[in-house]
Amino acid sequence: MKKLIFVSSFLMLMVFTNAGFSQAVGGKIGHINSLELLSLMPEVKTADEKLQSETKTLEDQYTTMMKEYETKAKEIQAQLETMDELIKNTKIKELQDTEQRIAKFQAGAQEKVAKKQEELYKPIYEKADEAIKAVADANGYTYIFDTSKGGIIYAGTDAVDILSLVKTHLGL
């Protein structure tokens, strides 16, 4: 019974606290799931397709390089016992060079995909952000929370920055 009273009291406190918070910040509070919004934007599908195409091309090149490496490794392995020491060292060096080229390619490919992703998605994120801000301004919202990230994505012009108050409180 005590647990039920505690839970009821806690829920009532949360309701009153949320209502008081909205009034305390001096405006309306809204929220949006930005990931859901992005999933509804047709530009995302186009960007995804372009990024997948770029990734596929790089994966194909990587696969070709790996096959080349495996072929060289098998050849060396098969002839290792009968190879002259100088030839063996040269072949091992060639194999190591191929490993380094593959590692360098892989790092470059990851960087290239990341840059392409940023290039493709940046205008989409900006468009979504501008739309959220326009709706917030038009409807008088002071704060908009992003439920997919758990953070504030918009603070209206009448929002209060309490940084100076917190600095004073901490003696900074």
C-alpha beads as a LAMMPS data file, in Angstrom:
LAMMPS data file: protein, C-alpha beads

172 atoms
171 bonds

1 atom types
1 bond types

-500.0 500.0 xlo xhi
-500.0 500.0 ylo yhi
-500.0 500.0 zlo zhi

Masses

1 110.0

Atoms # bond

1 1 1 0.000 0.000 0.000
2 1 1 2.860 2.373 0.853
3 1 1 4.415 1.697 -2.551
4 1 1 1.150 2.580 -4.285
5 1 1 0.898 5.857 -2.375
6 1 1 4.536 6.651 -3.165
7 1 1 4.069 5.915 -6.885
8 1 1 0.888 8.030 -6.970
9 1 1 2.635 10.864 -5.174
10 1 1 5.602 10.619 -7.500
11 1 1 3.382 10.719 -10.598
12 1 1 1.489 13.739 -9.274
13 1 1 4.792 15.487 -8.527
14 1 1 5.980 14.798 -12.082
15 1 1 2.769 16.212 -13.578
16 1 1 2.954 19.385 -11.501
17 1 1 6.703 19.734 -12.062
18 1 1 6.314 19.483 -15.852
19 1 1 3.499 22.026 -15.867
20 1 1 5.535 24.326 -13.618
21 1 1 8.642 23.886 -15.767
22 1 1 6.768 24.943 -18.870
23 1 1 5.536 28.070 -17.092
24 1 1 8.929 28.733 -15.497
25 1 1 10.751 28.810 -18.815
26 1 1 8.189 31.290 -20.057
27 1 1 6.986 29.482 -23.114
28 1 1 5.815 26.376 -24.822
29 1 1 7.876 23.207 -24.926
30 1 1 7.678 20.828 -27.851
31 1 1 9.439 17.707 -28.970
32 1 1 10.171 15.863 -32.177
33 1 1 11.838 12.618 -33.105
34 1 1 14.328 13.882 -35.686
35 1 1 15.171 10.358 -36.857
36 1 1 11.528 9.773 -37.675
37 1 1 11.376 13.101 -39.504
38 1 1 14.474 12.228 -41.529
39 1 1 13.060 8.821 -42.424
40 1 1 10.076 10.589 -43.975
41 1 1 12.167 12.915 -46.144
42 1 1 12.589 11.648 -49.738
43 1 1 16.036 13.231 -49.945
44 1 1 17.304 10.662 -47.438
45 1 1 16.422 7.754 -49.745
46 1 1 18.299 9.420 -52.619
47 1 1 21.318 10.104 -50.397
48 1 1 21.250 6.513 -49.112
49 1 1 21.270 5.164 -52.661
50 1 1 24.202 7.378 -53.678
51 1 1 26.152 6.414 -50.572
52 1 1 25.457 2.705 -51.124
53 1 1 26.664 3.007 -54.723
54 1 1 29.892 4.683 -53.605
55 1 1 30.392 2.068 -50.891
56 1 1 29.759 -0.808 -53.322
57 1 1 32.411 0.492 -55.729
58 1 1 34.974 0.696 -52.928
59 1 1 34.010 -2.733 -51.579
60 1 1 34.500 -4.240 -55.033
61 1 1 37.994 -2.720 -55.253
62 1 1 38.774 -4.004 -51.758
63 1 1 37.598 -7.503 -52.695
64 1 1 39.837 -7.478 -55.782
65 1 1 42.830 -6.427 -53.685
66 1 1 42.117 -9.143 -51.101
67 1 1 41.896 -11.823 -53.802
68 1 1 45.243 -10.642 -55.178
69 1 1 46.737 -10.849 -51.692
70 1 1 45.317 -14.327 -51.031
71 1 1 46.604 -15.585 -54.385
72 1 1 50.106 -14.273 -53.656
73 1 1 50.025 -15.721 -50.144
74 1 1 48.989 -19.177 -51.418
75 1 1 51.714 -19.135 -54.088
76 1 1 54.366 -18.243 -51.556
77 1 1 53.050 -20.803 -49.061
78 1 1 53.135 -23.568 -51.711
79 1 1 56.698 -22.762 -52.800
80 1 1 58.133 -21.729 -49.440
81 1 1 60.107 -24.953 -48.859
82 1 1 61.778 -24.913 -52.265
83 1 1 62.466 -21.182 -52.634
84 1 1 65.888 -19.671 -52.544
85 1 1 66.335 -17.459 -49.460
86 1 1 66.696 -14.279 -51.547
87 1 1 63.543 -15.032 -53.557
88 1 1 61.664 -15.999 -50.392
89 1 1 62.570 -12.677 -48.736
90 1 1 61.585 -10.756 -51.882
91 1 1 58.211 -12.529 -52.097
92 1 1 57.530 -11.960 -48.407
93 1 1 58.386 -8.275 -48.851
94 1 1 55.966 -8.096 -51.820
95 1 1 53.275 -9.688 -49.661
96 1 1 53.908 -7.184 -46.859
97 1 1 53.745 -4.330 -49.378
98 1 1 50.383 -5.647 -50.584
99 1 1 49.161 -5.781 -46.966
100 1 1 50.180 -2.154 -46.488
101 1 1 48.449 -1.091 -49.718
102 1 1 45.278 -2.852 -48.596
103 1 1 45.407 -1.207 -45.157
104 1 1 46.035 2.208 -46.741
105 1 1 43.195 1.662 -49.216
106 1 1 40.838 0.584 -46.440
107 1 1 41.621 3.685 -44.356
108 1 1 41.233 5.925 -47.397
109 1 1 37.967 4.258 -48.356
110 1 1 36.520 4.764 -44.880
111 1 1 37.506 8.419 -44.986
112 1 1 36.052 8.826 -48.471
113 1 1 32.733 7.258 -47.435
114 1 1 32.566 9.453 -44.331
115 1 1 33.184 12.595 -46.420
116 1 1 30.618 11.528 -49.004
117 1 1 28.089 10.838 -46.253
118 1 1 28.658 14.282 -44.764
119 1 1 28.386 15.892 -48.212
120 1 1 25.130 14.100 -48.998
121 1 1 23.396 14.445 -45.629
122 1 1 24.463 17.938 -44.551
123 1 1 21.886 19.762 -46.724
124 1 1 19.184 17.335 -45.564
125 1 1 20.000 17.947 -41.891
126 1 1 20.035 21.692 -42.522
127 1 1 16.650 21.534 -44.250
128 1 1 15.144 19.559 -41.350
129 1 1 16.697 21.929 -38.805
130 1 1 15.380 25.002 -40.624
131 1 1 11.905 23.475 -40.789
132 1 1 11.913 22.694 -37.072
133 1 1 13.020 26.224 -36.245
134 1 1 10.415 27.767 -38.578
135 1 1 7.617 25.716 -37.023
136 1 1 8.871 26.520 -33.525
137 1 1 8.969 30.254 -34.276
138 1 1 5.602 30.251 -36.021
139 1 1 3.930 28.423 -33.138
140 1 1 5.615 30.228 -30.263
141 1 1 7.690 27.368 -28.896
142 1 1 10.526 28.314 -26.599
143 1 1 12.232 24.903 -26.540
144 1 1 12.108 21.901 -28.824
145 1 1 13.523 18.648 -27.517
146 1 1 14.740 15.898 -29.835
147 1 1 13.363 12.661 -28.404
148 1 1 15.704 10.568 -30.544
149 1 1 18.771 12.184 -28.965
150 1 1 17.508 13.480 -25.652
151 1 1 18.719 17.041 -26.181
152 1 1 17.494 20.514 -26.995
153 1 1 17.588 21.247 -30.700
154 1 1 15.996 24.653 -30.551
155 1 1 15.875 27.442 -27.990
156 1 1 13.725 30.437 -28.896
157 1 1 14.819 34.039 -28.640
158 1 1 13.118 34.461 -25.264
159 1 1 14.961 31.491 -23.754
160 1 1 17.058 32.259 -20.699
161 1 1 20.726 31.270 -20.665
162 1 1 21.607 30.497 -17.062
163 1 1 25.349 30.072 -17.636
164 1 1 26.209 33.313 -15.807
165 1 1 24.035 32.306 -12.834
166 1 1 25.696 28.882 -12.623
167 1 1 29.155 30.443 -12.924
168 1 1 28.323 32.814 -10.056
169 1 1 26.993 29.912 -7.985
170 1 1 30.229 27.998 -8.542
171 1 1 32.364 31.041 -7.893
172 1 1 33.852 31.100 -11.345

Bonds

1 1 1 2
2 1 2 3
3 1 3 4
4 1 4 5
5 1 5 6
6 1 6 7
7 1 7 8
8 1 8 9
9 1 9 10
10 1 10 11
11 1 11 12
12 1 12 13
13 1 13 14
14 1 14 15
15 1 15 16
16 1 16 17
17 1 17 18
18 1 18 19
19 1 19 20
20 1 20 21
21 1 21 22
22 1 22 23
23 1 23 24
24 1 24 25
25 1 25 26
26 1 26 27
27 1 27 28
28 1 28 29
29 1 29 30
30 1 30 31
31 1 31 32
32 1 32 33
33 1 33 34
34 1 34 35
35 1 35 36
36 1 36 37
37 1 37 38
38 1 38 39
39 1 39 40
40 1 40 41
41 1 41 42
42 1 42 43
43 1 43 44
44 1 44 45
45 1 45 46
46 1 46 47
47 1 47 48
48 1 48 49
49 1 49 50
50 1 50 51
51 1 51 52
52 1 52 53
53 1 53 54
54 1 54 55
55 1 55 56
56 1 56 57
57 1 57 58
58 1 58 59
59 1 59 60
60 1 60 61
61 1 61 62
62 1 62 63
63 1 63 64
64 1 64 65
65 1 65 66
66 1 66 67
67 1 67 68
68 1 68 69
69 1 69 70
70 1 70 71
71 1 71 72
72 1 72 73
73 1 73 74
74 1 74 75
75 1 75 76
76 1 76 77
77 1 77 78
78 1 78 79
79 1 79 80
80 1 80 81
81 1 81 82
82 1 82 83
83 1 83 84
84 1 84 85
85 1 85 86
86 1 86 87
87 1 87 88
88 1 88 89
89 1 89 90
90 1 90 91
91 1 91 92
92 1 92 93
93 1 93 94
94 1 94 95
95 1 95 96
96 1 96 97
97 1 97 98
98 1 98 99
99 1 99 100
100 1 100 101
101 1 101 102
102 1 102 103
103 1 103 104
104 1 104 105
105 1 105 106
106 1 106 107
107 1 107 108
108 1 108 109
109 1 109 110
110 1 110 111
111 1 111 112
112 1 112 113
113 1 113 114
114 1 114 115
115 1 115 116
116 1 116 117
117 1 117 118
118 1 118 119
119 1 119 120
120 1 120 121
121 1 121 122
122 1 122 123
123 1 123 124
124 1 124 125
125 1 125 126
126 1 126 127
127 1 127 128
128 1 128 129
129 1 129 130
130 1 130 131
131 1 131 132
132 1 132 133
133 1 133 134
134 1 134 135
135 1 135 136
136 1 136 137
137 1 137 138
138 1 138 139
139 1 139 140
140 1 140 141
141 1 141 142
142 1 142 143
143 1 143 144
144 1 144 145
145 1 145 146
146 1 146 147
147 1 147 148
148 1 148 149
149 1 149 150
150 1 150 151
151 1 151 152
152 1 152 153
153 1 153 154
154 1 154 155
155 1 155 156
156 1 156 157
157 1 157 158
158 1 158 159
159 1 159 160
160 1 160 161
161 1 161 162
162 1 162 163
163 1 163 164
164 1 164 165
165 1 165 166
166 1 166 167
167 1 167 168
168 1 168 169
169 1 169 170
170 1 170 171
171 1 171 172
